[in-house]
């Protein structure tokens, strides 16, 4: 089983709706978005497989946020919601992923954003 298949299986266990056939591409998009956010924040040369659980949490948060992207608050029928942060995965990533410090002028490899094998 490839890494992406393993991650997809873990995501579907957490968010069963993403396992439906018509959500296949949505699941891939959310995994890619969360993956890129983690790698970008970490400033690592490559994704580390020990971040898989954080990635799955981020995908679930992104899925649960569909339809409320960019909102700070909403209300309907005397019920209101407010959001502490517009970016729902940022707090998950910041609290879970170590950030690597690179010297000025550091050049990353072209494969930095490739999924693990």
Secondary structure, 3 states (H helix, E strand, C coil): CCHHHHHHHHHHHHCHHHHCHHHHHHHHHHHHHHHHHHHHHHCCCCCCHHHHHHHHHHHHHHHHCCCCCCCCEEEECCEEEECCCCCCCHHHHHHHCCCCCCCCCCCCCCCCCCCCC
